Amino acid sequence: MTQYLFVLGRNAELSRAELSNVCEEVLFDPKLHLLLGEHLKWENLRDIPKPKEQLFLDRLGGTIRMGEVVGEFLGKEKLLEAVCTRAMQSQEDKPKLAVSAWGVGKGFLSDFLKQVQAQFAAAKRDVRFENVGGKNMTSGSIFERKLLKRGQEFVIWQRENSFLLAETKANQNLRNYVLRDRAKPFRDPKMGMLPPKLAQILINLADPKPGESVIDPFCGSGTVCSEAAIAGFPSIGSDLNPDFLRGAKQNFQFLAEKFRFETESGKFFVRDATEFPWKGVEGVIATEGWLGENFEGMPTPAQITGNEKATLLLWSKFFENLRGANIRRIALCLPRWERPEGAKSVAKKIVAKAENSGYTPLALFQGQHTFVYARDEQFVTREICVLEKRAL
Ligand SMILES: C[S@@+](CC[C@H](N)C(=O)[O-])C[C@H]1O[C@@H](n2cnc3c(N)ncnc32)[C@H](O)[C@@H]1O
């Protein structure tokens, strides 16, 4: 059984929840941001000619690189032998080589790299070490230096006396994320645009089956629809604002050319989400709903109360209208207002409205139903929850 080691992004718990839909977890370390998984759900919905590991990683918003496990070794000598044997099999004249290590003591990596170097010298083999100083490689430097094309990276995870060794097979494609974010023709930072990686996480949490539509009734600039199309799902996006809708179509068209998906796979229309015509629509919802006012400074308690009321009213109407619809799962991003005395969350009340309409909240991890996704100095942060339609 092949196992894979996943290096997770900043929000390790959320990345873990995302991965739980596409593989079985064997080990997880929330501090090191590492997860060991097996039984991966391989999918290539658009028949893209790429290695399966890269396709797997490209679908994930919360994982930055993944490696195939070579083995688990007791003691440093065996580990050194395993790395050198594999590295020396390279067909390149002067292969690039890097080793990153987690859970190890101070100085471990620089010593280890010196030992690898000595073995290469003894075998009179040329090699170019990418991280001689003993610092872990970042995904950015692996990408910039094309390390996976012209060489190898090994990843070590020490747990007590044993060393898990993996060879990196896929790394985040930074250029693609720039295209999906800063390079898009329509952007309106005031509307609180969803980062593409978070849109990917929402889609994976909504867990569409092949051919199922991903629906975003608050689509704004269309990030969820574009990400659904890149992953190979049909999508439906609607929004109250016709200008945003035009922008969403423009972005979708731009990304369809860059990522070669069919523009027909996305349908867009202007509509109040509380009046969405659900009849005949099937699929899952992945959405970042209205986040309330865009505050330039810390909102006052009165402003928060006003926004909370408006948000609750919107979602009550939304879930009222959703009754009887054929929507299997919903991944929602809700606003949360930050204050020094504590944050104000509306998730519980909104989840209660969803429950009245036949949806049950799913535990994201360790029995927790919501997850806070925040960046520094944000006054309105996001809270994520996933709901599933109760069987009748
Ligand atoms: C936070 S933005 C969503 C941004 C979007 N995820 C993106 O990537 O650009 C919320 C969106 O909800 C829309 N909106 C607010 N109230 C709405 C309603 N009642 N029905 C439909 N859309 C609404 C706004 O026009 C805005 O585009």
PDBQT file of the ligand as one rigid body, heavy atoms in Angstrom, charges set to zero:
ROOT
HETATM    1  C1  LIG A 401     -18.085  38.315  -0.325  1.00  0.00    +0.000 C 
HETATM    2  S1  LIG A 401     -18.769  38.558  -1.884  1.00  0.00    +0.000 S 
HETATM    3  C2  LIG A 401     -18.424  37.067  -2.724  1.00  0.00    +0.000 C 
HETATM    4  C3  LIG A 401     -17.149  37.161  -3.460  1.00  0.00    +0.000 C 
HETATM    5  C4  LIG A 401     -16.880  35.989  -4.324  1.00  0.00    +0.000 C 
HETATM    6  N1  LIG A 401     -16.703  34.775  -3.552  1.00  0.00    +0.000 N 
HETATM    7  C5  LIG A 401     -15.675  36.238  -5.191  1.00  0.00    +0.000 C 
HETATM    8  O1  LIG A 401     -14.776  35.402  -5.232  1.00  0.00    +0.000 OA
HETATM    9  O2  LIG A 401     -15.581  37.257  -5.835  1.00  0.00    +0.000 OA
HETATM   10  C6  LIG A 401     -20.474  38.427  -1.614  1.00  0.00    +0.000 C 
HETATM   11  C7  LIG A 401     -21.318  38.589  -2.829  1.00  0.00    +0.000 C 
HETATM   12  O3  LIG A 401     -22.669  38.427  -2.444  1.00  0.00    +0.000 OA
HETATM   13  C8  LIG A 401     -23.455  39.234  -3.311  1.00  0.00    +0.000 C 
HETATM   14  N2  LIG A 401     -24.773  39.383  -2.654  1.00  0.00    +0.000 N 
HETATM   15  C9  LIG A 401     -25.123  40.067  -1.544  1.00  0.00    +0.000 A 
HETATM   16  N3  LIG A 401     -26.429  39.881  -1.268  1.00  0.00    +0.000 NA
HETATM   17  C10 LIG A 401     -26.892  39.026  -2.218  1.00  0.00    +0.000 A 
HETATM   18  C11 LIG A 401     -28.163  38.441  -2.448  1.00  0.00    +0.000 A 
HETATM   19  N4  LIG A 401     -29.207  38.670  -1.678  1.00  0.00    +0.000 N 
HETATM   20  N5  LIG A 401     -28.276  37.617  -3.508  1.00  0.00    +0.000 NA
HETATM   21  C12 LIG A 401     -27.235  37.357  -4.325  1.00  0.00    +0.000 A 
HETATM   22  N6  LIG A 401     -26.028  37.896  -4.154  1.00  0.00    +0.000 NA
HETATM   23  C13 LIG A 401     -25.853  38.727  -3.111  1.00  0.00    +0.000 A 
HETATM   24  C14 LIG A 401     -22.655  40.498  -3.453  1.00  0.00    +0.000 C 
HETATM   25  O4  LIG A 401     -23.028  41.195  -4.623  1.00  0.00    +0.000 OA
HETATM   26  C15 LIG A 401     -21.223  39.937  -3.509  1.00  0.00    +0.000 C 
HETATM   27  O5  LIG A 401     -20.835  39.743  -4.821  1.00  0.00    +0.000 OA
ENDROOT
TORSDOF 0
